[in-house]
């Protein structure tokens, strides 16, 4: 689950987007990042989120990690 700022109200572990971006090292000309989730929606379609690479480095953006 991707949580942005205060939108996420569940108790879960978090990983700052910027920490992950430093590990994956996006290409210098990359404009967007797409994140795929292990969850699926009610129709069985895998959930994904995309955002501008520049926004991935904002300190209020985190990934919420939830054990199944």
SEFIZA-3560 file (N, C-alpha, C; in Angstrom, 3 decimals):
REM SEFIZA-3560
<numar><xx>0.846</xx><yy>-1.171</yy><zz>0.000</zz><atom>N</atom></numar>
<numar><xx>0.000</xx><yy>0.000</yy><zz>0.000</zz><atom>CA</atom></numar>
<numar><xx>0.884</xx><yy>1.225</yy><zz>0.000</zz><atom>C</atom></numar>
<numar><xx>0.601</xx><yy>2.146</yy><zz>-0.864</zz><atom>N</atom></numar>
<numar><xx>1.352</xx><yy>3.387</yy><zz>-0.933</zz><atom>CA</atom></numar>
<numar><xx>0.615</xx><yy>4.443</yy><zz>-0.126</zz><atom>C</atom></numar>
<numar><xx>1.291</xx><yy>5.065</yy><zz>0.797</zz><atom>N</atom></numar>
<numar><xx>0.686</xx><yy>6.100</yy><zz>1.638</zz><atom>CA</atom></numar>
<numar><xx>1.350</xx><yy>7.427</yy><zz>1.336</zz><atom>C</atom></numar>
<numar><xx>0.563</xx><yy>8.408</yy><zz>1.136</zz><atom>N</atom></numar>
<numar><xx>1.103</xx><yy>9.731</yy><zz>0.899</zz><atom>CA</atom></numar>
<numar><xx>0.687</xx><yy>10.638</yy><zz>2.040</zz><atom>C</atom></numar>
<numar><xx>1.675</xx><yy>11.270</yy><zz>2.658</zz><atom>N</atom></numar>
<numar><xx>1.399</xx><yy>12.230</yy><zz>3.717</zz><atom>CA</atom></numar>
<numar><xx>0.525</xx><yy>11.645</yy><zz>4.791</zz><atom>C</atom></numar>
<numar><xx>-0.571</xx><yy>12.309</yy><zz>5.103</zz><atom>N</atom></numar>
<numar><xx>-1.447</xx><yy>11.884</yy><zz>6.183</zz><atom>CA</atom></numar>
<numar><xx>-2.638</xx><yy>11.082</yy><zz>5.700</zz><atom>C</atom></numar>
<numar><xx>-2.641</xx><yy>10.686</yy><zz>4.421</zz><atom>N</atom></numar>
<numar><xx>-3.773</xx><yy>9.939</yy><zz>3.880</zz><atom>CA</atom></numar>
<numar><xx>-3.879</xx><yy>8.537</yy><zz>4.461</zz><atom>C</atom></numar>
<numar><xx>-2.801</xx><yy>8.006</yy><zz>4.951</zz><atom>N</atom></numar>
<numar><xx>-2.789</xx><yy>6.627</yy><zz>5.437</zz><atom>CA</atom></numar>
<numar><xx>-3.107</xx><yy>6.617</yy><zz>6.926</zz><atom>C</atom></numar>
<numar><xx>-4.142</xx><yy>5.883</yy><zz>7.308</zz><atom>N</atom></numar>
<numar><xx>-4.538</xx><yy>5.871</yy><zz>8.708</zz><atom>CA</atom></numar>
<numar><xx>-4.392</xx><yy>4.496</yy><zz>9.355</zz><atom>C</atom></numar>
<numar><xx>-3.783</xx><yy>3.540</yy><zz>8.677</zz><atom>N</atom></numar>
<numar><xx>-3.605</xx><yy>2.198</yy><zz>9.234</zz><atom>CA</atom></numar>
<numar><xx>-2.251</xx><yy>2.094</yy><zz>9.933</zz><atom>C</atom></numar>
<numar><xx>-2.193</xx><yy>1.203</yy><zz>10.906</zz><atom>N</atom></numar>
<numar><xx>-0.936</xx><yy>0.927</yy><zz>11.593</zz><atom>CA</atom></numar>
<numar><xx>-0.137</xx><yy>-0.040</yy><zz>10.732</zz><atom>C</atom></numar>
<numar><xx>1.040</xx><yy>0.372</yy><zz>10.280</zz><atom>N</atom></numar>
<numar><xx>1.873</xx><yy>-0.487</yy><zz>9.450</zz><atom>CA</atom></numar>
<numar><xx>3.312</xx><yy>0.004</yy><zz>9.463</zz><atom>C</atom></numar>
<numar><xx>4.195</xx><yy>-0.857</yy><zz>9.020</zz><atom>N</atom></numar>
<numar><xx>5.588</xx><yy>-0.455</yy><zz>8.864</zz><atom>CA</atom></numar>
<numar><xx>5.688</xx><yy>0.474</yy><zz>7.673</zz><atom>C</atom></numar>
<numar><xx>6.692</xx><yy>1.325</yy><zz>7.716</zz><atom>N</atom></numar>
<numar><xx>6.832</xx><yy>2.306</yy><zz>6.630</zz><atom>CA</atom></numar>
<numar><xx>8.251</xx><yy>2.319</yy><zz>6.096</zz><atom>C</atom></numar>
<numar><xx>8.356</xx><yy>2.671</yy><zz>4.855</zz><atom>N</atom></numar>
<numar><xx>9.636</xx><yy>2.865</yy><zz>4.190</zz><atom>CA</atom></numar>
<numar><xx>9.517</xx><yy>4.161</yy><zz>3.405</zz><atom>C</atom></numar>
<numar><xx>10.414</xx><yy>5.090</yy><zz>3.629</zz><atom>N</atom></numar>
<numar><xx>10.360</xx><yy>6.360</yy><zz>2.890</zz><atom>CA</atom></numar>
<numar><xx>10.616</xx><yy>6.104</yy><zz>1.408</zz><atom>C</atom></numar>
<numar><xx>9.800</xx><yy>6.723</yy><zz>0.549</zz><atom>N</atom></numar>
<numar><xx>9.975</xx><yy>6.582</yy><zz>-0.900</zz><atom>CA</atom></numar>
<numar><xx>11.407</xx><yy>6.912</yy><zz>-1.306</zz><atom>C</atom></numar>
<numar><xx>11.945</xx><yy>7.991</yy><zz>-0.748</zz><atom>N</atom></numar>
<numar><xx>13.280</xx><yy>8.431</yy><zz>-1.155</zz><atom>CA</atom></numar>
<numar><xx>14.341</xx><yy>7.383</yy><zz>-0.832</zz><atom>C</atom></numar>
<numar><xx>14.151</xx><yy>6.626</yy><zz>0.268</zz><atom>N</atom></numar>
<numar><xx>15.109</xx><yy>5.564</yy><zz>0.595</zz><atom>CA</atom></numar>
<numar><xx>15.091</xx><yy>4.476</yy><zz>-0.470</zz><atom>C</atom></numar>
<numar><xx>13.900</xx><yy>4.107</yy><zz>-0.909</zz><atom>N</atom></numar>
<numar><xx>13.789</xx><yy>3.098</yy><zz>-1.956</zz><atom>CA</atom></numar>
<numar><xx>14.368</xx><yy>3.626</yy><zz>-3.265</zz><atom>C</atom></numar>
<numar><xx>14.092</xx><yy>4.868</yy><zz>-3.596</zz><atom>N</atom></numar>
<numar><xx>14.575</xx><yy>5.444</yy><zz>-4.854</zz><atom>CA</atom></numar>
<numar><xx>16.104</xx><yy>5.469</yy><zz>-4.890</zz><atom>C</atom></numar>
<numar><xx>16.738</xx><yy>5.676</yy><zz>-3.760</zz><atom>N</atom></numar>
<numar><xx>18.201</xx><yy>5.648</yy><zz>-3.724</zz><atom>CA</atom></numar>
<numar><xx>18.717</xx><yy>4.239</yy><zz>-4.000</zz><atom>C</atom></numar>
<numar><xx>17.957</xx><yy>3.227</yy><zz>-3.623</zz><atom>N</atom></numar>
<numar><xx>18.371</xx><yy>1.836</yy><zz>-3.858</zz><atom>CA</atom></numar>
<numar><xx>18.164</xx><yy>1.406</yy><zz>-5.307</zz><atom>C</atom></numar>
<numar><xx>17.073</xx><yy>1.849</yy><zz>-5.931</zz><atom>N</atom></numar>
<numar><xx>16.780</xx><yy>1.397</yy><zz>-7.296</zz><atom>CA</atom></numar>
<numar><xx>17.457</xx><yy>2.238</yy><zz>-8.367</zz><atom>C</atom></numar>
<numar><xx>17.924</xx><yy>3.420</yy><zz>-8.018</zz><atom>N</atom></numar>
<numar><xx>18.656</xx><yy>4.291</yy><zz>-8.933</zz><atom>CA</atom></numar>
<numar><xx>17.948</xx><yy>4.455</yy><zz>-10.281</zz><atom>C</atom></numar>
<numar><xx>16.868</xx><yy>5.243</yy><zz>-10.318</zz><atom>N</atom></numar>
<numar><xx>16.162</xx><yy>5.436</yy><zz>-11.598</zz><atom>CA</atom></numar>
<numar><xx>17.073</xx><yy>6.102</yy><zz>-12.633</zz><atom>C</atom></numar>
<numar><xx>16.775</xx><yy>5.855</yy><zz>-13.894</zz><atom>N</atom></numar>
<numar><xx>17.547</xx><yy>6.473</yy><zz>-14.974</zz><atom>CA</atom></numar>
<numar><xx>17.458</xx><yy>7.989</yy><zz>-14.867</zz><atom>C</atom></numar>
<numar><xx>18.501</xx><yy>8.693</yy><zz>-15.266</zz><atom>N</atom></numar>
<numar><xx>18.510</xx><yy>10.155</yy><zz>-15.140</zz><atom>CA</atom></numar>
<numar><xx>17.357</xx><yy>10.849</yy><zz>-15.884</zz><atom>C</atom></numar>
<numar><xx>16.888</xx><yy>10.258</yy><zz>-16.980</zz><atom>N</atom></numar>
<numar><xx>15.806</xx><yy>10.886</yy><zz>-17.746</zz><atom>CA</atom></numar>
<numar><xx>14.413</xx><yy>10.371</yy><zz>-17.366</zz><atom>C</atom></numar>
<numar><xx>14.317</xx><yy>9.531</yy><zz>-16.312</zz><atom>N</atom></numar>
<numar><xx>13.016</xx><yy>8.999</yy><zz>-15.885</zz><atom>CA</atom></numar>
<numar><xx>12.139</xx><yy>10.118</yy><zz>-15.337</zz><atom>C</atom></numar>
<numar><xx>10.904</xx><yy>10.154</yy><zz>-15.776</zz><atom>N</atom></numar>
<numar><xx>9.959</xx><yy>11.166</yy><zz>-15.300</zz><atom>CA</atom></numar>
<numar><xx>8.971</xx><yy>10.590</yy><zz>-14.295</zz><atom>C</atom></numar>
<numar><xx>8.621</xx><yy>9.312</yy><zz>-14.435</zz><atom>N</atom></numar>
<numar><xx>7.631</xx><yy>8.684</yy><zz>-13.572</zz><atom>CA</atom></numar>
<numar><xx>8.158</xx><yy>7.350</yy><zz>-13.050</zz><atom>C</atom></numar>
<numar><xx>7.675</xx><yy>6.976</yy><zz>-11.890</zz><atom>N</atom></numar>
<numar><xx>7.967</xx><yy>5.666</yy><zz>-11.312</zz><atom>CA</atom></numar>
<numar><xx>6.633</xx><yy>4.940</yy><zz>-11.143</zz><atom>C</atom></numar>
<numar><xx>6.606</xx><yy>3.655</yy><zz>-11.451</zz><atom>N</atom></numar>
<numar><xx>5.405</xx><yy>2.835</yy><zz>-11.288</zz><atom>CA</atom></numar>
<numar><xx>5.715</xx><yy>1.779</yy><zz>-10.233</zz><atom>C</atom></numar>
<numar><xx>4.822</xx><yy>1.671</yy><zz>-9.260</zz><atom>N</atom></numar>
<numar><xx>4.985</xx><yy>0.733</yy><zz>-8.158</zz><atom>CA</atom></numar>
<numar><xx>3.862</xx><yy>-0.287</yy><zz>-8.228</zz><atom>C</atom></numar>
<numar><xx>4.212</xx><yy>-1.563</yy><zz>-8.237</zz><atom>N</atom></numar>
<numar><xx>3.233</xx><yy>-2.645</yy><zz>-8.292</zz><atom>CA</atom></numar>
<numar><xx>3.074</xx><yy>-3.237</yy><zz>-6.900</zz><atom>C</atom></numar>
<numar><xx>1.846</xx><yy>-3.525</yy><zz>-6.536</zz><atom>N</atom></numar>
<numar><xx>1.526</xx><yy>-4.025</yy><zz>-5.206</zz><atom>CA</atom></numar>
<numar><xx>1.124</xx><yy>-5.492</yy><zz>-5.286</zz><atom>C</atom></numar>
<numar><xx>1.336</xx><yy>-6.208</yy><zz>-4.202</zz><atom>N</atom></numar>
<numar><xx>0.918</xx><yy>-7.610</yy><zz>-4.155</zz><atom>CA</atom></numar>
<numar><xx>-0.597</xx><yy>-7.741</yy><zz>-4.012</zz><atom>C</atom></numar>
<numar><xx>-1.282</xx><yy>-6.687</yy><zz>-3.596</zz><atom>N</atom></numar>
<numar><xx>-2.734</xx><yy>-6.722</yy><zz>-3.426</zz><atom>CA</atom></numar>
<numar><xx>-3.450</xx><yy>-6.659</yy><zz>-4.770</zz><atom>C</atom></numar>
<numar><xx>-4.671</xx><yy>-7.133</yy><zz>-4.790</zz><atom>N</atom></numar>
<numar><xx>-5.536</xx><yy>-7.004</yy><zz>-5.963</zz><atom>CA</atom></numar>
<numar><xx>-6.850</xx><yy>-6.357</yy><zz>-5.522</zz><atom>C</atom></numar>
<numar><xx>-7.524</xx><yy>-5.728</yy><zz>-6.470</zz><atom>N</atom></numar>
<numar><xx>-8.802</xx><yy>-5.104</yy><zz>-6.132</zz><atom>CA</atom></numar>
<numar><xx>-9.922</xx><yy>-6.147</yy><zz>-6.154</zz><atom>C</atom></numar>
<numar><xx>-11.158</xx><yy>-5.707</yy><zz>-5.982</zz><atom>N</atom></numar>
<numar><xx>-12.303</xx><yy>-6.622</yy><zz>-5.921</zz><atom>CA</atom></numar>
<numar><xx>-12.510</xx><yy>-7.416</yy><zz>-7.214</zz><atom>C</atom></numar>
<numar><xx>-11.989</xx><yy>-6.903</yy><zz>-8.324</zz><atom>N</atom></numar>
<numar><xx>-12.121</xx><yy>-7.584</yy><zz>-9.611</zz><atom>CA</atom></numar>
<numar><xx>-10.926</xx><yy>-8.482</yy><zz>-9.910</zz><atom>C</atom></numar>
<numar><xx>-9.990</xx><yy>-8.590</yy><zz>-8.953</zz><atom>N</atom></numar>
<numar><xx>-8.818</xx><yy>-9.441</yy><zz>-9.139</zz><atom>CA</atom></numar>
<numar><xx>-7.700</xx><yy>-8.799</yy><zz>-9.936</zz><atom>C</atom></numar>
<numar><xx>-7.808</xx><yy>-7.497</yy><zz>-10.168</zz><atom>N</atom></numar>
<numar><xx>-6.782</xx><yy>-6.781</yy><zz>-10.932</zz><atom>CA</atom></numar>
<numar><xx>-5.716</xx><yy>-6.274</yy><zz>-9.967</zz><atom>C</atom></numar>
<numar><xx>-4.456</xx><yy>-6.523</yy><zz>-10.299</zz><atom>N</atom></numar>
<numar><xx>-3.345</xx><yy>-6.092</yy><zz>-9.450</zz><atom>CA</atom></numar>
<numar><xx>-3.331</xx><yy>-4.567</yy><zz>-9.336</zz><atom>C</atom></numar>
<numar><xx>-3.130</xx><yy>-4.104</yy><zz>-8.125</zz><atom>N</atom></numar>
<numar><xx>-3.094</xx><yy>-2.672</yy><zz>-7.839</zz><atom>CA</atom></numar>
<numar><xx>-1.710</xx><yy>-2.128</yy><zz>-8.165</zz><atom>C</atom></numar>
<numar><xx>-1.674</xx><yy>-0.926</yy><zz>-8.712</zz><atom>N</atom></numar>
<numar><xx>-0.410</xx><yy>-0.246</yy><zz>-8.954</zz><atom>CA</atom></numar>
<numar><xx>-0.607</xx><yy>1.251</yy><zz>-8.773</zz><atom>C</atom></numar>
<numar><xx>0.471</xx><yy>1.942</yy><zz>-8.607</zz><atom>N</atom></numar>
<numar><xx>0.456</xx><yy>3.400</yy><zz>-8.410</zz><atom>CA</atom></numar>
<numar><xx>1.627</xx><yy>3.966</yy><zz>-9.198</zz><atom>C</atom></numar>
<numar><xx>1.430</xx><yy>5.133</yy><zz>-9.772</zz><atom>N</atom></numar>
<numar><xx>2.543</xx><yy>5.816</yy><zz>-10.426</zz><atom>CA</atom></numar>
<numar><xx>2.617</xx><yy>7.235</yy><zz>-9.889</zz><atom>C</atom></numar>
<numar><xx>3.809</xx><yy>7.772</yy><zz>-9.908</zz><atom>N</atom></numar>
<numar><xx>4.002</xx><yy>9.153</yy><zz>-9.467</zz><atom>CA</atom></numar>
<numar><xx>5.258</xx><yy>9.709</yy><zz>-10.116</zz><atom>C</atom></numar>
<numar><xx>5.339</xx><yy>11.028</yy><zz>-10.165</zz><atom>N</atom></numar>
<numar><xx>6.513</xx><yy>11.679</yy><zz>-10.723</zz><atom>CA</atom></numar>
<numar><xx>7.735</xx><yy>11.326</yy><zz>-9.876</zz><atom>C</atom></numar>
<numar><xx>8.851</xx><yy>11.050</yy><zz>-10.541</zz><atom>N</atom></numar>
<numar><xx>10.073</xx><yy>10.682</yy><zz>-9.827</zz><atom>CA</atom></numar>
<numar><xx>10.445</xx><yy>11.763</yy><zz>-8.817</zz><atom>C</atom></numar>
<numar><xx>10.318</xx><yy>13.016</yy><zz>-9.189</zz><atom>N</atom></numar>
<numar><xx>10.655</xx><yy>14.111</yy><zz>-8.268</zz><atom>CA</atom></numar>
<numar><xx>9.830</xx><yy>14.027</yy><zz>-6.982</zz><atom>C</atom></numar>
<numar><xx>8.551</xx><yy>13.620</yy><zz>-7.083</zz><atom>N</atom></numar>
<numar><xx>7.691</xx><yy>13.504</yy><zz>-5.905</zz><atom>CA</atom></numar>
<numar><xx>8.111</xx><yy>12.344</yy><zz>-4.996</zz><atom>C</atom></numar>
<numar><xx>8.783</xx><yy>11.351</yy><zz>-5.548</zz><atom>N</atom></numar>
<numar><xx>9.229</xx><yy>10.202</yy><zz>-4.750</zz><atom>CA</atom></numar>
<numar><xx>10.242</xx><yy>10.610</yy><zz>-3.681</zz><atom>C</atom></numar>
<numar><xx>10.885</xx><yy>11.731</yy><zz>-3.878</zz><atom>N</atom></numar>
<numar><xx>11.906</xx><yy>12.179</yy><zz>-2.931</zz><atom>CA</atom></numar>
<numar><xx>11.346</xx><yy>13.117</yy><zz>-1.866</zz><atom>C</atom></numar>
<numar><xx>10.041</xx><yy>13.416</yy><zz>-1.910</zz><atom>N</atom></numar>
<numar><xx>9.439</xx><yy>14.302</yy><zz>-0.913</zz><atom>CA</atom></numar>
<numar><xx>9.408</xx><yy>13.594</yy><zz>0.441</zz><atom>C</atom></numar>
<numar><xx>9.786</xx><yy>14.292</yy><zz>1.532</zz><atom>N</atom></numar>
<numar><xx>9.882</xx><yy>13.637</yy><zz>2.843</zz><atom>CA</atom></numar>
<numar><xx>8.558</xx><yy>13.109</yy><zz>3.406</zz><atom>C</atom></numar>
<numar><xx>7.409</xx><yy>13.560</yy><zz>2.906</zz><atom>N</atom></numar>
<numar><xx>6.133</xx><yy>13.069</yy><zz>3.430</zz><atom>CA</atom></numar>
<numar><xx>5.614</xx><yy>11.831</yy><zz>2.701</zz><atom>C</atom></numar>
<numar><xx>6.288</xx><yy>11.400</yy><zz>1.663</zz><atom>N</atom></numar>
<numar><xx>5.840</xx><yy>10.217</yy><zz>0.925</zz><atom>CA</atom></numar>
<numar><xx>6.500</xx><yy>8.973</yy><zz>1.486</zz><atom>C</atom></numar>
<numar><xx>5.697</xx><yy>7.991</yy><zz>1.874</zz><atom>N</atom></numar>
<numar><xx>6.215</xx><yy>6.701</yy><zz>2.318</zz><atom>CA</atom></numar>
<numar><xx>5.426</xx><yy>5.574</yy><zz>1.715</zz><atom>C</atom></numar>
<numar><xx>6.049</xx><yy>4.408</yy><zz>1.761</zz><atom>N</atom></numar>
<numar><xx>5.359</xx><yy>3.174</yy><zz>1.455</zz><atom>CA</atom></numar>
<numar><xx>4.915</xx><yy>2.588</yy><zz>2.779</zz><atom>C</atom></numar>
<numar><xx>3.676</xx><yy>2.172</yy><zz>2.836</zz><atom>N</atom></numar>
<numar><xx>3.203</xx><yy>1.441</yy><zz>4.004</zz><atom>CA</atom></numar>
<numar><xx>3.310</xx><yy>-0.039</yy><zz>3.717</zz><atom>C</atom></numar>
<numar><xx>3.977</xx><yy>-0.761</yy><zz>4.568</zz><atom>N</atom></numar>
<numar><xx>4.186</xx><yy>-2.192</yy><zz>4.370</zz><atom>CA</atom></numar>
<numar><xx>3.363</xx><yy>-2.966</yy><zz>5.374</zz><atom>C</atom></numar>
<numar><xx>2.564</xx><yy>-3.883</yy><zz>4.882</zz><atom>N</atom></numar>
<numar><xx>1.652</xx><yy>-4.630</yy><zz>5.741</zz><atom>CA</atom></numar>
<numar><xx>1.868</xx><yy>-6.124</yy><zz>5.509</zz><atom>C</atom></numar>
<numar><xx>2.172</xx><yy>-6.836</yy><zz>6.551</zz><atom>N</atom></numar>
<numar><xx>2.347</xx><yy>-8.294</yy><zz>6.444</zz><atom>CA</atom></numar>
<numar><xx>0.989</xx><yy>-8.951</yy><zz>6.263</zz><atom>C</atom></numar>
<numar><xx>0.930</xx><yy>-9.942</yy><zz>5.420</zz><atom>N</atom></numar>
<numar><xx>-0.327</xx><yy>-10.657</yy><zz>5.151</zz><atom>CA</atom></numar>
<numar><xx>-0.487</xx><yy>-11.791</yy><zz>6.115</zz><atom>C</atom></numar>
//
